């Protein structure tokens, strides 16, 4: 975890479960319907001031609800749905949480039918 002198958390190098894809992507380029863990946020002071009150911090899990080709993205954090600008989302790096989980479920389902 990287912390600025002011105490702001900018990055959390989450070393999650084995076998998951270790690649990171920008939230603005992520796939709709997927669940992600935030790995880092922009270090611009104005972006930090917008993201922290919304609990959009490194280590948080989010679901990308809508990702239109233009305009704001809709994300879900816990029970809350939040719209954030594409520009702000491009400064948020995420890692997929369910890349292998879906495939394992499909394989188990097919084994029984």
C-alpha positions in Angstrom: 0.0 0.0 0.0 1.4 3.4 -0.9 0.5 6.4 1.3 1.2 10.0 0.6 2.5 12.3 3.4 -1.0 13.6 3.8 -2.2 10.1 4.6 -4.0 9.5 1.3 -4.0 5.9 0.1 -3.1 5.9 -3.6 -2.3 2.3 -4.4 -3.0 -1.1 -2.9 -1.0 -3.8 -4.6 -3.5 -6.5 -3.7 -1.9 -9.9 -4.2 -5.2 -11.8 -4.3 -6.0 -15.4 -5.0 -3.8 -17.7 -7.0 -4.6 -18.3 -10.6 -6.3 -15.0 -11.2 -5.2 -12.8 -14.1 -2.7 -10.3 -12.8 -3.3 -7.7 -15.4 -4.7 -4.3 -14.5 -7.0 -2.1 -16.6 -8.5 1.3 -16.4 -12.0 1.4 -15.1 -13.1 3.4 -18.2 -12.0 0.4 -20.3 -13.5 -2.4 -18.1 -16.3 -4.7 -19.0 -19.9 -4.1 -17.9 -21.3 -6.5 -15.3 -17.9 -7.6 -14.0 -16.7 -7.2 -10.4 -13.3 -5.5 -9.8 -11.0 -4.6 -7.0 -9.6 -1.0 -7.2 -5.8 -1.2 -7.3 -4.9 2.5 -7.6 -6.5 5.9 -8.0 -5.3 9.1 -9.6 -2.9 11.1 -7.6 -4.4 14.4 -8.7 -5.7 16.2 -5.6 -9.0 17.2 -7.1 -9.7 13.5 -8.1 -8.8 12.3 -4.6 -11.2 14.8 -3.1 -14.0 13.5 -5.3 -13.3 9.8 -4.9 -12.6 9.4 -1.2 -16.0 10.6 0.1 -17.6 8.0 -2.3 -15.4 5.3 -0.7 -13.7 4.7 -4.1 -10.3 3.8 -2.6 -7.7 1.1 -3.4 -8.8 -2.3 -2.1 -12.5 -1.6 -2.5 -14.6 -4.0 -4.6 -16.9 -2.4 -7.3 -19.2 -3.7 -10.0 -19.3 -1.9 -13.3 -23.1 -1.5 -13.9 -23.0 0.6 -17.1 -20.1 1.5 -19.4 -21.6 3.4 -22.4 -19.3 4.3 -25.3 -19.5 7.9 -24.2 -20.6 9.8 -21.0 -20.6 8.7 -17.4 -20.0 5.2 -16.1 -22.3 3.7 -13.4 -20.7 1.6 -10.7 -22.0 -0.2 -7.7 -20.2 -0.1 -4.3 -22.0 -2.2 -1.8 -25.7 -1.1 -2.1 -24.9 2.3 -3.7 -24.9 3.0 -7.4 -22.7 6.0 -8.4 -22.2 7.7 -11.7 -18.6 8.9 -12.4 -17.2 10.7 -15.3 -15.2 8.8 -18.0 -12.3 11.2 -17.3 -12.3 10.4 -13.6 -12.8 6.6 -14.3 -9.7 6.7 -16.6 -7.5 7.5 -13.5 -8.8 4.4 -11.6 -6.9 1.2 -12.1 -8.8 -2.1 -11.4 -8.2 -5.8 -11.4 -10.9 -8.4 -12.2 -12.2 -10.4 -9.2 -14.2 -13.0 -11.1 -12.2 -13.9 -14.2 -11.9 -17.6 -13.3 -14.9 -17.9 -11.0 -17.4 -17.8 -13.9 -15.6 -20.5 -15.8 -15.5 -22.8 -12.8 -19.2 -22.4 -12.3 -20.0 -23.2 -15.9 -17.9 -26.3 -15.8 -19.5 -27.6 -12.6 -23.0 -26.9 -14.0 -22.1 -28.8 -17.2 -20.8 -31.8 -15.2 -24.3 -32.4 -13.7 -26.3 -32.2 -17.0 
